[in-house]
Amino acid sequence: MSQSLDRLLAIMARLRDRERGCPWDREQDFATIAPYTIEEAYEVADAIGRGDMAALRDELGDLLFQVVFHARMAEEAGHFAFDDVAAAIADKMVRRHPHVFGSAEIGSVAAQNAAWEEHKAEERRARARAAGTAESVLDGVALALPALLRAVKIQRRAARIGFDWPDARPVFDKLDEEIAELTAELDRGADRPAIEDEVGDILFAVANLARKLDIDPEAALRGATAKFERRFRDIEALARERDIGPDLDALEALWQEVKRAER
């Protein structure tokens, strides 16, 4: 394993070499590579979702290459190297698992989750103290997360200090309120920023509803999109077979037919 990793690190160094490297790789920086890193993480999740182990092996390699790429650029700038990345995550895992690597005793998964969150909270407090900034329970929620996922994480953080509804039912009322506000903005001919703001409020409320129902909104939306795609492809096939053009009523009838066939 060490030989394979050493080889990968050497390949990355060669790709970034100013004299003999690849022009494209030499031109990249953290900002230009970040979108590829995010994309590779999603491709890992896709391979897992499809149960494709061969693809998962390849996608994990692509994701590892992204880590190596970022670490190489950091090393060139004198910030840190790949070994520092590996050492930091190893130290963090040991620190956050005192019941495994130390003498602490934790008797359940729930207790472990609580201890894990407390360790993370203490790390956030330490960073805030080091930076001389006021601590917030919302600290550390990455801006680059998918919007629905970040909304849920922000809501969960707020819930830790009691800013939360007791169950899902009040969220329905909030969702109705936000839809009514969007309708009012549309009726008065509001500008695009105002409409975007209201649509955002609706999506935030939907994320909150999913959270209260213990549903992953990202997974739910992926499932709904996949369902729409499957049905729409069936509609396309039927439309070609029956020579139906861009007629909304006819296409809606095909949509209902496809839904009935699925049942």
DORO-52949 format. One line per 2 residues: number of its first residue (from 1); their letters; for each residue x negated, y, z negated of C-alpha. Coordinates in steps of 0.2 Angstrom, whole numbers, plus 5000, padded with zeros to 4 digits. Layout:
! residues N
NUM) A) X,Y,Z ~ ...
This chain:
! residues 263
1) MS) 5000,5000,5000 ~ 4986,5012,4995
3) QS) 4978,5009,5012 ~ 4994,5013,5022
5) LD) 4996,5029,5012 ~ 4978,5034,5014
7) RL) 4980,5031,5033 ~ 4996,5042,5033
9) LA) 4987,5056,5024 ~ 4973,5055,5036
11) IM) 4985,5056,5051 ~ 4993,5071,5044
13) AR) 4976,5080,5041 ~ 4971,5076,5059
15) LR) 4988,5083,5066 ~ 4984,5099,5056
17) DR) 4966,5100,5061 ~ 4962,5117,5068
19) ER) 4951,5110,5081 ~ 4957,5093,5086
21) GC) 4975,5093,5080 ~ 4992,5094,5088
23) PW) 4997,5112,5093 ~ 5015,5110,5087
25) DR) 5010,5103,5070 ~ 4997,5116,5067
27) EQ) 5010,5130,5070 ~ 5022,5124,5057
29) DF) 5025,5131,5039 ~ 5036,5127,5024
31) AT) 5051,5136,5031 ~ 5050,5129,5049
33) IA) 5048,5111,5042 ~ 5062,5112,5028
35) PY) 5076,5109,5041 ~ 5068,5093,5047
37) TI) 5066,5087,5028 ~ 5084,5090,5025
39) EE) 5089,5081,5042 ~ 5078,5066,5037
41) AY) 5086,5065,5020 ~ 5103,5064,5029
43) EV) 5097,5051,5041 ~ 5092,5040,5026
45) AD) 5109,5042,5019 ~ 5117,5037,5036
47) AI) 5106,5021,5037 ~ 5112,5017,5019
49) GR) 5130,5020,5024 ~ 5128,5009,5039
51) GD) 5119,4995,5029 ~ 5105,4995,5042
53) MA) 5090,4990,5033 ~ 5078,4991,5048
55) AL) 5084,5009,5051 ~ 5082,5013,5032
57) RD) 5064,5007,5033 ~ 5061,5019,5047
59) EL) 5071,5033,5040 ~ 5062,5032,5023
61) GD) 5045,5033,5033 ~ 5051,5049,5041
63) LL) 5056,5056,5025 ~ 5040,5051,5017
65) FQ) 5031,5060,5031 ~ 5040,5076,5027
67) VV) 5033,5075,5009 ~ 5016,5072,5016
69) FH) 5018,5087,5028 ~ 5023,5099,5015
71) AR) 5009,5093,5003 ~ 4996,5095,5017
73) MA) 5001,5113,5020 ~ 5001,5116,5002
75) EE) 4984,5109,5000 ~ 4977,5119,5015
77) AG) 4984,5135,5006 ~ 4975,5130,4989
79) HF) 4992,5127,4980 ~ 4992,5108,4977
81) AF) 4989,5091,4986 ~ 4999,5075,4988
83) DD) 4991,5067,4973 ~ 4997,5082,4962
85) VA) 5015,5079,4969 ~ 5014,5060,4964
87) AA) 5007,5064,4947 ~ 5020,5077,4944
89) IA) 5035,5066,4947 ~ 5026,5051,4938
91) DK) 5024,5062,4923 ~ 5042,5069,4924
93) MV) 5049,5051,4925 ~ 5039,5046,4909
95) RR) 5045,5061,4900 ~ 5063,5059,4905
97) HP) 5063,5040,4900 ~ 5057,5040,4882
99) HV) 5068,5025,4879 ~ 5058,5015,4892
101) FG) 5040,5023,4890 ~ 5041,5028,4872
103) SA) 5050,5023,4856 ~ 5067,5032,4858
105) EI) 5082,5021,4858 ~ 5097,5024,4869
107) GS) 5111,5012,4868 ~ 5122,5015,4883
109) VA) 5122,5023,4901 ~ 5133,5038,4894
111) AQ) 5120,5041,4881 ~ 5106,5040,4894
113) NA) 5115,5052,4905 ~ 5117,5064,4891
115) AW) 5098,5063,4886 ~ 5093,5065,4904
117) EE) 5103,5081,4906 ~ 5096,5087,4889
119) HK) 5078,5084,4896 ~ 5082,5094,4912
121) AE) 5090,5108,4902 ~ 5075,5109,4891
123) ER) 5064,5110,4907 ~ 5075,5124,4913
125) RA) 5074,5133,4897 ~ 5055,5132,4897
127) RA) 5054,5139,4915 ~ 5065,5153,4910
129) RA) 5054,5157,4895 ~ 5038,5156,4906
131) AG) 5046,5168,4919 ~ 5053,5180,4906
133) TA) 5070,5179,4912 ~ 5087,5176,4904
135) ES) 5092,5157,4904 ~ 5108,5152,4912
137) VL) 5117,5136,4912 ~ 5118,5138,4931
139) DG) 5099,5139,4933 ~ 5091,5126,4945
141) VA) 5105,5122,4956 ~ 5096,5122,4973
143) LA) 5103,5135,4986 ~ 5099,5123,5000
145) LP) 5111,5110,4995 ~ 5126,5106,5006
147) AL) 5139,5119,5001 ~ 5152,5107,4994
149) LR) 5139,5098,4984 ~ 5132,5114,4977
151) AV) 5150,5120,4973 ~ 5153,5104,4963
153) KI) 5136,5106,4954 ~ 5140,5124,4949
155) QR) 5157,5119,4943 ~ 5150,5105,4932
157) RA) 5137,5117,4925 ~ 5151,5129,4920
159) AR) 5161,5115,4913 ~ 5147,5112,4900
161) IG) 5151,5128,4891 ~ 5170,5125,4892
163) FD) 5174,5135,4907 ~ 5185,5122,4915
165) WP) 5203,5116,4916 ~ 5208,5101,4906
167) DA) 5213,5091,4921 ~ 5217,5092,4940
169) RP) 5235,5099,4939 ~ 5230,5118,4936
171) VF) 5219,5117,4951 ~ 5234,5114,4963
173) DK) 5241,5130,4957 ~ 5224,5139,4960
175) LD) 5223,5131,4977 ~ 5241,5138,4981
177) EE) 5236,5155,4975 ~ 5220,5155,4986
179) IA) 5230,5150,5001 ~ 5243,5163,4998
181) EL) 5229,5176,4997 ~ 5222,5170,5014
183) TA) 5239,5172,5021 ~ 5241,5189,5014
185) EL) 5224,5194,5022 ~ 5229,5187,5039
187) DR) 5246,5196,5038 ~ 5238,5213,5035
189) GA) 5225,5210,5049 ~ 5210,5209,5038
191) DR) 5193,5210,5045 ~ 5182,5194,5047
193) PA) 5172,5196,5030 ~ 5188,5197,5020
195) IE) 5195,5182,5029 ~ 5179,5172,5027
197) DE) 5179,5177,5008 ~ 5197,5169,5006
199) VG) 5192,5154,5016 ~ 5177,5151,5005
201) DI) 5189,5153,4989 ~ 5200,5139,4996
203) LF) 5185,5128,5000 ~ 5178,5131,4982
205) AV) 5195,5127,4975 ~ 5196,5111,4985
207) AN) 5179,5106,4979 ~ 5185,5109,4961
209) LA) 5200,5098,4964 ~ 5189,5084,4971
211) RK) 5178,5086,4955 ~ 5193,5085,4943
213) LD) 5199,5069,4952 ~ 5181,5061,4952
215) ID) 5180,5061,4971 ~ 5164,5066,4980
217) PE) 5170,5079,4992 ~ 5155,5077,5004
219) AA) 5160,5058,5005 ~ 5178,5062,5007
221) LR) 5175,5074,5021 ~ 5163,5063,5030
223) GA) 5177,5049,5029 ~ 5190,5061,5035
225) TA) 5179,5067,5049 ~ 5175,5049,5054
227) KF) 5194,5044,5054 ~ 5198,5059,5065
229) ER) 5183,5054,5077 ~ 5190,5036,5078
231) RF) 5208,5042,5081 ~ 5203,5055,5094
233) RD) 5192,5043,5104 ~ 5208,5032,5105
235) IE) 5218,5046,5111 ~ 5205,5050,5124
237) AL) 5206,5032,5130 ~ 5225,5032,5131
239) AR) 5226,5049,5139 ~ 5214,5043,5153
241) ER) 5224,5027,5155 ~ 5241,5037,5156
243) DI) 5234,5052,5166 ~ 5238,5064,5152
245) GP) 5230,5081,5153 ~ 5228,5095,5140
247) DL) 5246,5095,5135 ~ 5247,5098,5116
249) DA) 5264,5089,5114 ~ 5259,5074,5124
251) LE) 5242,5073,5114 ~ 5251,5075,5098
253) AL) 5263,5060,5103 ~ 5247,5050,5106
255) WQ) 5240,5055,5089 ~ 5256,5048,5081
257) EV) 5255,5032,5091 ~ 5237,5029,5086
259) KR) 5241,5032,5068 ~ 5255,5020,5068
261) AE) 5244,5007,5077 ~ 5232,5008,5062
263) R) 5245,5004,5050
